């Protein structure tokens, strides 16, 4: 099982990469296939919505056919196949289709790991193990920064995607050969997602799940590239370094969050405090539009670090889920987390388009200040609702 978990972690590295690499490719895709920021926002949002839409069937599959087949088959067909479609793209529509397929392929890998953790490890270790998997997997964020920019310069973006298609297929085959499904739950097995939706304890958690990951994923996955290009005039290599800084901060934040729930004796207030720090950083980006470039770079790193509460949020909700519904429980929570990114990415594309079209010389900062305000308002609302949740410690 150890080798299987390593390969699932490698698959999650790919998942993190695919949700973040468009920021680095924004320049070359605009030149080669005519894909502007709004087109890439649509493609990125499609990745997240496809990923989210798959969470409910993935949850059923984890509980009924196990993580091995669920992760291997989808990653092979969607991840490998989608990356190949991307490599052959000749229009923005092809990019969107490719990102949809890749989102389907990446949808089971993290939840397959969480399912194994929930079924085979003590509950008190779930948040730490979940954060460890997320933190190591977030190396994909680093690969999707400067290393990707370098690979594009050396071999071109199409050959880079062909290589990623081959890697995705190889990892999928490895998962099929090495992962072992946990033993079935003994006893009563009846239940569905509707049983989870009837639990009031989860109602105050769903809204924060919907908005907490969205600012981090949307900015790191797309808007950080156009923002530093349009507002600060950075080139592809420099943007790669900036995204590297934010990606590293996200990894450090994930590892920091992991054990803190046990150290502090609370999950609720740890998540709430970190989310409010992200709100403050987003507001600072709005209030300091003319600051030197190192200021927004630092604030992006702050957003990445404090916005890495995802595994603790999953642990908070998972503590209320009965054992026979663990697969559907963690995927339902993930549905809200990833689906929120997709919805907000679609909305962000419309906001950006509305403020860049129709004027002869649009203000380059205005669309991004509006985006930061949109993300801050949504997260603040989620934090207010989250105040009514019940804390959970295993």
Secondary structure as UniProt FT lines:
FT   HELIX           2..18
FT   TURN            19..21
FT   HELIX           22..33
FT   HELIX           37..64
FT   HELIX           67..74
FT   HELIX           75..80
FT   HELIX           81..87
FT   HELIX           92..106
FT   TURN            107..108
FT   HELIX           109..120
FT   HELIX           123..125
FT   HELIX           126..137
FT   HELIX           139..142
FT   HELIX           143..147
FT   HELIX           148..155
FT   HELIX           157..178
FT   HELIX           193..197
FT   HELIX           200..212
FT   HELIX           214..218
FT   HELIX           219..223
FT   HELIX           224..230
FT   TURN            231..232
FT   HELIX           236..264
FT   HELIX           268..287
FT   TURN            288..290
FT   HELIX           293..306
FT   HELIX           310..318
FT   TURN            319..320
FT   HELIX           323..325
FT   HELIX           326..356
FT   TURN            360..361
FT   TURN            364..365
FT   HELIX           366..386
FT   TURN            387..388
//
